[in-house]
Amino acid sequence: MQRNIGRSCGVAFGLMALVSVCGLATAQDAAQPPAQSPAQAGEPALAKVETGTLIFETESVDLGTIIQNEVKPLKFKFKNTGKAPVTIKEVKKSCGCTQAKVVVEGSDKGLEPVEHDQNTWSVIPAGASAVIDAEFDPKGKLGSHSKTITIVSDDAERSQIVLTLTVEVEATVVAEPSVLNFGTVERGGSKALKLTVLGRTPDFAATDATMTLSELFDIRKGETREVDRGGKKLRATEFDITFKAIGKSGRASDLLNVRTNDPREPMKSVTMTFNVQGLLAFEPTQLSLSTARPGDLMTGEILLKHRKDKAFKIVKIEPAQVAAGAAVPEFKLEFEPVDAANTTKWRIKASTAAPTDRPSINVWLRITTDVGGEELVQVRCYGVVRRGQVGAAPTSAPASAPASAPAAADQGSK
């Protein structure tokens, strides 16, 4: 029993000691002052950084439809809505046809920074309004266009702002069609086309038309009248133009210059293209040589005929370079009429040894005839060398070609 009493007393003393310790800790905590913030302790707080912000009324402008000679002004208004200045460092334009400058409200001096180290920066004060004063020059730019102006600044939120302008450009004077293509016309024949020249002024008229190759064309100017094009009232002058297929055969072009009474575009130029089909024609259109091993004989033939079945004569044939510096091998060239009694068609034969130093033969055969306007015609002569060992010497040695071919223009009949 005494043992139990002693145990109870020990527990009681332990509880009292614990309560005393807890009470001491609580008293110490209560005596310690609470922690203070930097501001309460007298230390300065970090200041808030003020920034500027550029806000544009619109970032895209549609100029609609304008005339090619009409320089169009446009403006992009904006404001610095922040609490600090914004510096515009650069105004970048996507095309030389667009000009732009920064005009700050209350300032009549426009600044146009290109590179920030080459020009004065434009500073937009806090709360100030400004404008990007721009213009678009449509000269030489028909059709639909989209151009940009990029504003580079120290705006923390948007350091680059892209402004866009769109526009449809129409010609001051319009030619219909824009190109006169007479196509292929047989020598001695002719072909007529119509050209309509339209203007926008109330009294517009095309006065006359000229070209360099005047001997090949006949021109007749018609009346000028009012016409409707897409709901627009225009004035139109018509020309009847006739091409005469005389002179050299082959493809060519000329420029038709139409004069008008519109000072904005006093001359309208139109390209004319044509092809004179000669009286002489090759069948087939290329002389193909037989394939042979290096050193072996390559042969081929072609016909040259008169389209009108008229008698003519071949005077001589010579090989010539296709390109400057190209090799011209020695050829044996023969020609004779298919019918000796009716020389409207000639057979041309060519033979040469297959070269050992290149994979093919590619030359012109230039043919001199007695046909007026086609005294010199030419045809391509081509052959492929078969891969393999060098063959035996050719069975028939070709005749030597002239040391140089005549310096004549390409006038191949087609």
KEGULO-132596 format. One record per atom (N, C-alpha, C): x, y, z; residue in one letter. Coordinates in steps of 0.2 Angstrom, whole numbers, plus 2048, in hexadecimal, padded with zeros to 3 digits. Layout:
XYZA
...
//
This chain:
8047FA800M
800800800M
804806800M
80A806804Q
80E80C804Q
81180D7FDQ
8128077FAR
8158087F3R
81180C7EER
80A80A7EFN
80580E7EBN
8058157ECN
8058177F3I
80581E7F5I
80B8217F2I
81181E7F2G
8178227EFG
8168237E8G
81381E7E4R
81281E7DDR
80E8247DBR
8088257DFS
80482A7DES
8078317DFS
80B8317E4C
80E8387E5C
81383A7E0C
8168357DDG
81B8367D7G
8178397D1G
8128367CFV
80E8387CAV
80C83F7CBV
8098417D1A
8078487D2A
80C84D7D2A
81284B7D4F
8188507D4F
81A8517CCF
81984C7C8G
81B84C7C1G
8168517BDG
8108507BFL
80B8557BCL
80C85C7BEL
80E85D7C4M
80F8647C6M
8158677C2M
81A8637C1A
8208657BEA
81E8677B7A
81A8637B3L
8188647ACL
81486B7ACL
81086C7B0V
80B8727B0V
8108787B1V
8158777B5S
81987D7B7S
81D87F7B1S
82087A7ADV
82487B7A7V
81F87E7A2V
81987C7A0C
81587F79BC
81388679DC
8128877A4G
81088E7A6G
8168927A5G
81C8907A6L
8228947A5L
82389679DL
822891799A
822892791A
81D89778FA
817897792T
81189B790T
8138A2792T
8168A3798A
8178A979AA
81D8AD796A
8228A9794Q
8278AB790Q
8258AE789Q
8208AA786D
81D8AC780D
8198B2780D
8168B3786A
8128B9787A
8168BF788A
81C8BE78BA
8208C378CA
8248C6786A
8258C1780Q
8298C377AQ
8248C7776Q
8278CD773P
8238D176EP
8228CD767P
81C8CF764P
81B8CB75DP
8208CE758P
8218CA752A
8258CB74DA
8238D1749A
8278D5746Q
8258DB742Q
8278DB73BQ
8228DE736S
8248DE72FS
8298E372ES
82C8E3728P
8318E8726P
82F8EF727P
8298F0725A
8268F7725A
8258F972CA
8228F4731Q
8228F5738Q
8288F773BQ
82E8F3739A
8348F473CA
8388FA739A
8348FE735G
837904732G
83B90372CG
83C8FD729E
83F8FC723E
83B8FE71DE
83E901717P
83A904711P
8378FE70DP
8318FE70BA
82E8F9707A
8308F96FFA
8308F46FBL
8328F46F4L
82D8F86F0L
82F8FD6EDA
82A9026E9A
8278FE6E3A
8218FF6E1K
81E8FC6DBK
8209006D5K
8238FC6D0V
8258FF6C9V
81F9016C5V
81F9076C3E
81A9096BEE
81C9086B7E
8179066B3T
8199046ACT
8149086A7T
8169096A1G
81190C69CG
80F906698G
809908695T
805903690T
80290668AT
804904684L
80190767EL
7FB90367CL
7F690767BI
7EF904679I
7ED908673I
7EC90466DF
7EA907667F
7E3906666F
7E090B663E
7D990B661E
7D790665CE
7DB904658T
7DB8FF653T
7E28FD651T
7E38F664FE
7E98F464DE
7E98F2646E
7E38F3643S
7E38F163BS
7DE8F6638S
7E18F8632V
7DD8FD62EV
7DC8FA627V
7D68FA624D
7D48F861DD
7D38FE619D
7D8900614L
7D7905610L
7D290560BL
7D08FF60AG
7CB8FE605G
7CE8FD5FEG
7CB9005F9T
7CD9005F2T
7D09075F0T
7D69075EEI
7D990D5ECI
7DC90D5E5I
7DE9125E2I
7E19135DBI
7E89125DCI
7EB9105D7Q
7F390E5D7Q
7F79155D8Q
7F491A5D6N
7F89205D6N
7F69255DCN
7F29225E1E
7F09255E6E
7F39235EDE
7F79285F0V
7FB9275F6V
7F59285FCV
7F5922600K
7EF922605K
7F292360CK
7F092960FP
7F292A616P
7EE92561BP
7F0924621L
7ED920626L
7F092162DL
7EC921632K
7EE922639K
7EC91C63EK
7F191B642F
7F0916648F
7F091A64EF
7EB91C651K
7EB920658K
7EC91B65EK
7EF91E663F
7F191A669F
7F291E66FF
7F291B675K
7F391F67BK
7F791B680K
7FB91E683N
7FF91B689N
7FB91B68FN
7F7916691T
7F3915696T
7F691469DT
7FD91369DG
8009116A3G
8029176A7G
8069166ACK
80891B6B1K
81091D6B0K
81391B6AAA
81A91C6A9A
81A91D6A1A
81F92169FP
820922698P
82291C695P
82091B68EV
82291668AV
827919684V
82C915683T
83191867ET
830913677T
82E916672I
82E91266BI
835913668I
83890D668K
83F90C666K
83F90B65EK
83A90865BE
83B907654E
834906651E
83390964AV
82D908646V
82F904640V
82E8FE640K
8308F963AK
82A8F9635K
82C8FA62FK
8278F9629K
8288F3625K
8238EF623S
8248E961FS
8268EB618S
8258F1615C
8268F260EC
8288FA60EC
82C8FB609G
82E902607G
828906605G
823903603C
81D907601C
81990A606C
81B90860DT
81790B613T
81C90F616T
81A915618Q
81D91A61CQ
81A91B623Q
81D91C628A
81A91D62FA
81E921633A
81B925638K
81F92963DK
81A92A643K
81E92B649V
81A92C64FV
819933650V
813935652V
81193C653V
80E93C65AV
81193F65FV
80F93F666V
80A945666V
80494466AE
7FF94966BE
80295066DE
80195566AG
80395C66CG
80A95D668G
80C959664S
81395A661S
81295A659S
81595E656D
81495F64FD
81A95C64BD
81F95964FK
82595664DK
82494E64CK
82494B646G
824944646G
82B941646G
82B93B64AL
83193864AL
831931647L
83692F643E
835929640E
83C924641E
83C921647P
84291D649P
842917645P
848915642V
84990F63EV
84D90A642V
85390D645E
857909649E
85890D64FE
85790B655H
85790F65BH
85D91265DH
86391065AD
86991365BD
86B918655D
866919651Q
86791E64BQ
86292364BQ
85D92364FN
85892864FN
85692A657N
85292F657T
85093165ET
84A92D660T
84A92A665W
844926667W
83E92A669W
838927668S
83292B669S
82F929670S
82F92E675V
82D92D67BV
82592F67CV
82192A67EI
81A92C67FI
81992C687I
817932689P
817933690P
810930693P
81092E699A
80A92B69CA
80492F69BA
7FF92C699G
7F992F698G
7F8933691G
7FE93368DA
7FE937687A
7FB933681A
7F893667CS
7F5933676S
7FA935671S
7FB93066CA
7FF931666A
7FC92E660A
7FF92E65AV
7FD92B654V
803929650V
80292364DI
806921648I
804923641I
80792863ED
80592C638D
808928632D
80492562EA
807921629A
804922622A
80792061DE
804920616E
80691A612E
80291860DF
803912609F
804915602F
8099135FED
80A9155F7D
80990F5F3D
80490F5EFP
8029095EBP
8059095E4P
80A90D5E3K
80D90D5DCK
8109065DBK
80E9035D5G
8118FD5D3G
80E8F75D7G
8098F85DBK
8068F25DFK
7FF8F15DEK
7FD8EE5D8L
7F68EC5D7L
7F48E65DBL
7ED8E65DCG
7EB8E05E0G
7EA8E15E7G
7E98DC5EBS
7E88DC5F2S
7EF8DC5F6S
7EF8E05FBH
7F68E05FFH
7F48E1606H
7F98DE60AS
7F98DF612S
7FF8E1614S
8008E6617K
8078E961AK
8068EA621K
80C8EA624T
80D8EA62CT
8118F062ET
8108F3634I
8148F8637I
8158F563EI
81B8F3640T
81C8F1647T
81F8F664BT
81C8F7651I
81E8FC656I
8228F865BI
8298FA65CV
82D8F7661V
82E8FC667V
82C8FA66DS
82D8FF673S
82F8FB679S
82F8FF67ED
8318FC685D
82B8FA689D
8258FA686D
81F8F8689D
8208F168CD
81F8F0693A
8218EA696A
81C8E4694A
8168E6692E
8118E1690E
8118DF689E
8138E4684R
8138E367DR
8198E767AR
81E8E467AS
8248E7677S
8248E8670S
8208E466CQ
81F8E5665Q
8178E5663Q
8158EA660I
80E8EA65EI
80E8EA656I
80A8E6653V
80A8E664CV
8048E9649V
8048EE645L
7FE8F1642L
7FE8EF63BL
7F88EE639T
7F78EB632T
7F28F062ET
7F48F1627L
7F08F4623L
7EF8F061DL
7E98EF61AT
7E78EC614T
7E48F060FT
7E58EE609V
7E38F3604V
7E28EF5FDV
7DD8F15F9E
7DD8EF5F2E
7DE8F45EDE
7E38F35E9V
7E68F85E4V
7E38F75DDV
7E08FC5DAE
7DE8FB5D3E
7E29005CFE
7E38FE5C8A
7E79025C4A
7E39095C2A
7E790E5C1T
7E49145BFT
7E19135B8T
7E59105B3V
7E390F5ADV
7E39075ACV
7DE9045A9V
7DE8FD5A9V
7DE8FB5A1V
7E28F65A0A
7E28F3599A
7DF8EC599A
7DA8EB595E
7D78E4594E
7D78E258DE
7DB8DC58CP
7DF8D8591P
7E58DB593P
7E88D9598S
7EF8DC59AS
7F48DA596S
7F48D4592V
7F98D258DV
7F58D0587V
7F88D3581L
7F58D157BL
7F98CB578L
7F68C5578N
7FA8BF576N
7F78BD56FN
7FB8BE56AF
7F88BC563F
7F98B5561F
7FD8B1566G
7FE8AA564G
8028A955EG
8018A355BT
8058A1555T
8018A354FT
8058A754AV
8028A9544V
8068A753FV
8048A3539E
8088A1534E
80B8A7530E
8118A652ER
8148AB52AR
80F8AE524R
80F8B4523G
80A8B751EG
8038B8520G
8018B5526G
7FA8B6529G
7FA8BC52EG
7F48BD531S
7F38C2536S
7EE8C053BS
7EE8C4540K
7E98C2545K
7E78C9549K
7E18CA54AA
7DF8D154EA
7DC8CF555A
7DE8D4559L
7DB8D4560L
7D98DB562L
7D48DB567K
7D28E156AK
7D58E3570K
7D68E9571L
7D98EC578L
7D48F157AL
7D28F1580T
7CE8F6584T
7D28F9589T
7D3900589V
7D690458EV
7D1908592V
7D1907598L
7CC90A59DL
7CF90F5A1L
7CC9155A2G
7CE91A5A7G
7C891C5ACG
7CA9205B1R
7C59215B6R
7C39285B6R
7C692D5B2T
7C49345B2T
7BE9355AET
7BA93A5AFP
7B493B5ABP
7B593C5A4P
7BB93F5A2D
7BC94059BD
7C293B598D
7C393659BF
7C9931599F
7C892F592F
7CE92F58FA
7CF92C588A
7D692A587A
7D7924583A
7DD922581A
7DE92657AA
7E4929579T
7E492D573T
7E892956DT
7ED92556ED
7F0921569D
7F491C56CD
7F7918567A
7FB91256AA
801911565A
807910567T
80D90E563T
811908566T
815906561M
819900563M
82090055FM
8258FC561T
82B8FC55ET
82A8F9557T
8278F3556L
8278EF550L
8218F154CL
8208F854BS
81A8FB547S
8198F7541S
81E8F553DE
81D8F1537E
8198EB537E
8188E853EL
8158E253FL
80E8E3541L
80B8E9542F
8058EA545F
8018F0541F
7FB8EF541D
7F68F453FD
7F18F6545D
7F18FC546I
7ED8FE54CI
7E790354AI
7E190254CR
7DB90654BR
7D8908552R
7D890E553K
7D591055AK
7CD912559K
7C990F55DG
7C291055DG
7C0915562G
7B9916563E
7B691B567E
7B791A56EE
7B791F572T
7B791F579T
7B091F57CT
7AE91B581R
7A791B583R
7A791958BR
7A291A58EE
7A1918595E
79F911596E
7A290D59AV
7A190659CV
7A09055A3V
79D8FF5A5D
79C8FD5ACD
7A18F85ADD
7A58F85B3R
7A98F35B5R
7A98F25BCR
7A58ED5BEG
7A48EB5C5G
7A08F15C9G
79B8F45C6G
7978F95C8G
79A9005C8G
7A09005C5K
7A49075C5K
7A39095BDK
7A29105BDK
7A29135B6K
7A99155B4K
7AB9125AEL
7B29135ACL
7B19165A4L
7B69195A2R
7B691B59BR
7BB916597R
7B9914591A
7BD90F58EA
7BE911586A
7C5910584T
7C791157DT
7C990A57AT
7C6908575E
7C8902572E
7CD90256CE
7D18FD56BF
7D68FD566F
7D58F6562F
7D58F655BD
7D68F0557D
7DD8F0555D
7E08EA557I
7E88E9556I
7E88E3552I
7EB8E454CT
7EC8DE547T
7F48DC547T
7F68D6548F
7FD8D4547F
7FE8D1540F
8038D353DK
8058D0536K
80B8CC537K
80A8C5535A
8108C1536A
8158C1530A
8198C6531I
81E8C752BI
8258C752FI
82A8C752BG
8318C752EG
8338C1531G
8378C0536K
83A8BA538K
8358B653CK
8368AF53BS
8328AB53FS
8348AA546S
8308A754AG
8328A6551G
82D8AB556G
82F8AA55CR
82B8AE561R
82E8B4563R
82A8B9564A
82D8C0566A
8278C4569A
8298CA56CS
8248CE56FS
8268D556ES
8218DA570D
8228E156FD
81E8E4574D
81F8EB575L
81B8EE57AL
8178F4577L
8108F3578L
80C8F8576L
80B8FE57BL
80C904579N
80C90A57DN
80690E57CN
80190E580V
7FB91257FV
7FB918583V
7FA91E57FR
7FA924583R
7F3926585R
7F292958BT
7EC92B58DT
7EC93358FT
7E6935591N
7E593C593N
7E593D59BN
7E693759ED
7E69375A6D
7EE9395A8D
7EF93F5ABP
7F69415ADP
7F993C5B2P
7F49385B6R
7F79345BBR
7FA92E5B8R
7F892C5B2E
7FB9265AEE
7FA9285A6E
7FF92C5A4P
7FE92E59DP
800929598P
80392359AM
80591E595M
803917599M
800913595K
7FE90C597K
802907593K
806903595S
80A8FE591S
8078F7591S
8068F458CV
8048ED58BV
8088E9587V
80A8E358AT
80F8DE586T
80B8DB581T
80E8DA57BM
80B8D6575M
8108D0574M
80D8CA573T
8118C4572T
80E8C156CT
8138BE568F
8118BB562F
8168B655FF
8148B155BN
8198AC558N
8178AB551N
81C8AD54DV
81C8AC546V
81D8A5544V
8198A1541Q
81A89A53FQ
81D89B538Q
823898537G
826899531G
82389452BG
825895525L
823891520L
82688A520L
82C88A523L
830884523L
82F88052AL
82E87A52AA
82C876530A
83086F530A
83386D536F
837867536F
832861538F
83385B536E
830855538E
835850539E
83584E53FP
833850546P
836857547P
83585A54DT
83786054FT
83F860552T
84185A552Q
848859555Q
84C853551Q
85285454FL
85684E54CL
85984A551L
856844552S
859840557S
85E83B554S
86483B557L
869836555L
86882F559L
86A82A555S
86A823558S
86F82355ES
86D81F563T
87181E569T
877819567T
87D81B569A
883817567A
88881756DA
88C81256DR
892812572R
897817570R
89B819574P
8A081E573P
8A581B56DP
8A5820568G
8A981E562G
8A581B55CG
89F81855DD
89B816558D
89781B555D
89481A54FL
89181F54BL
88A82054DL
88882654EM
88182954FM
87E82C549M
87882A547T
87582C541T
86E82F543T
86B83353EG
86483553FG
862839539G
85C83A538E
85983E533E
853842534E
852847530I
84C84B532I
84984E52BI
84385052BL
840853525L
83F85B526L
84085F521L
83F866521L
83A86751BL
83486A51CK
82F86A517K
82C872517K
829873511H
82687A510H
81F879512H
81C87D516R
81587C518R
81087E513R
81288250EK
80E883508K
80F87F502K
81387A503D
8158754FED
8188794F8D
81C87D4FAK
8208814F4K
82787F4F4K
82A87F4EEA
83187C4EDA
8368814F0A
83B87E4F4F
8408834F6F
84787F4F6F
84C8824F8K
85387F4F8K
8578804FEK
85A87A500I
85F87A506I
86687C503I
869881506V
86F883503V
875880507V
87588050DK
87A87C511K
87787B518K
87B87651CI
879875523I
880875527I
88087852DE
886878531E
884877538E
88887353CP
887872543P
889878547P
88587954DA
88787F551A
88687E558A
88988255DQ
888881564Q
881882566Q
87F87E56BV
87988056EV
87A885574V
880885577A
88288957CA
88988B57BA
88B89157EA
89289357DA
89688E581A
89C88D57DG
8A1888580G
89F88157FG
89987F57CA
89787857BA
89B875575A
89D86F576A
8A086C570A
89C86A56AA
89F86B564V
89B86955EV
89F86455BV
89D85E55AP
8A1859557P
8A185954FP
8A585554CE
8A5855545E
89F851542E
89B85453DF
89585153BF
89684F533F
89384A531K
89284952AK
88A84B529K
889850525L
882853524L
88185351CL
87B84F51BE
87984F514E
871851514E
87085450EF
86985650DF
867855505F
861853504E
85E8524FDE
8578524FEE
8538544F8P
84C8554F8P
84984E4F8P
84384D4FBV
8408464FBV
83E8444F4V
83C8494F0D
83A8484E9D
83E84D4E5D
84284B4E1A
8478504DDA
8438544D9A
83D8524D7A
8398564D2A
83485B4D6A
83485A4DCN
82F85F4E0N
8338604E7N
8378654E7T
83B8674EDT
83786A4F2T
8328684F4T
82E86B4FAT
830868501T
833862500K
83585F507K
83C85C506K
84085D50BW
84785B50BW
849856511W
84D85150FR
85084D514R
85784F516R
85884F51DI
85E851520I
86184B524I
867849522K
86A843526K
870846529K
871843530A
877845534A
87A83F537A
88183F537S
88583953AS
88B83C53DS
88D839543T
89383B546T
89583554BT
89B83654DA
89E830552A
89B832559A
89982D55DA
89782E564A
89D831568A
89D83656BP
8A283856FP
8A4834575P
8AB834576T
8AD83057CT
8AE834582T
8AD83B582D
8AE83F588D
8A884258BD
8A2840588R
89C84358BR
89683E589R
89183F58DP
88B83A58CP
88683B587P
887841583S
88284357ES
884848579S
881848574I
88284E56FI
87C85256EI
87D85956FN
87885D56FN
87A86456BN
878864564V
87A86A560V
87486D55CV
875873559W
870875554W
87387354DW
86E872549L
870871542L
86D87753FL
87187C53CR
86F882539R
86E881531R
86888352FI
867881528I
865887524I
86988851FT
86888E51AT
86488C514T
85F891513T
85A88F50ET
859895509T
855895504D
85489A500D
84D89D501D
84A89B507V
84389E508V
8438A550CV
8408AA509G
8408B050BG
83E8B1512G
8418B4517G
8408B551EG
8428AF522G
8448A951FE
8468A3522E
84C8A151FE
8518A551EE
8578A351AE
85B89F51FE
85A8A0526L
85E89B52AL
859899530L
858892530V
85488F535V
85988A538V
85688753EQ
85B882542Q
85687D545Q
859878547V
85687254AV
85B86F54FV
85886C554R
85D869559R
85E862557R
865860558C
86785A557C
86A85755DC
86785155FY
86884E566Y
869847566Y
86E844569G
86F83D56AG
87383B570G
871835573V
874832579V
87982D578V
87F82D57BV
88482957BV
883823580V
88381D57DR
882817581R
888816586R
88681458CR
88C812591R
88F80C58FR
89580B590G
89980558EG
8A080758CG
8A3802589Q
8AA803587Q
8AA806580Q
8B080957FV
8B180D578V
8B0808573V
8AC80A56DG
8AB805568G
8B0806563G
8AF80355DA
8B4803558A
8B380A554A
8B880B54FA
8B781154CA
8B1811547A
8AE817546P
8A8817542P
8A981553BP
8A4812539T
8A480E532T
8A581452DT
8A381A52ES
8A381F529S
8A582552CS
8AB82852AA
8AE82E52EA
8AA83452BA
8A7838530P
8A383E52FP
8A784352BP
8A4847527A
8A884D524A
8A9852529A
8AE856528S
8AF85B52DS
8AA86152DS
8A8863532A
8A4869532A
8A886F532A
8A5875530P
8A887B530P
8AB87D536P
8B1881536A
8B488253DA
8B0886541A
8AB88A53FS
8A688E543S
8A088F53FS
89A88F543A
894890540A
892897540A
88E89953BP
88C8A053AP
8898A3540P
88A8A9542A
8878AC548A
8808AF546A
87B8AA546A
8748AC545A
8708AB54BA
86A8AF54AA
8658AE550A
8628A854FA
85E8A6555D
85A8A0555D
8548A1552D
85389E54CQ
84D89F548Q
849899546Q
84A89454AG
84788D549G
84088E547G
83D88B541S
83688B53FS
833886543S
82D887545K
829882549K
822881545K
//
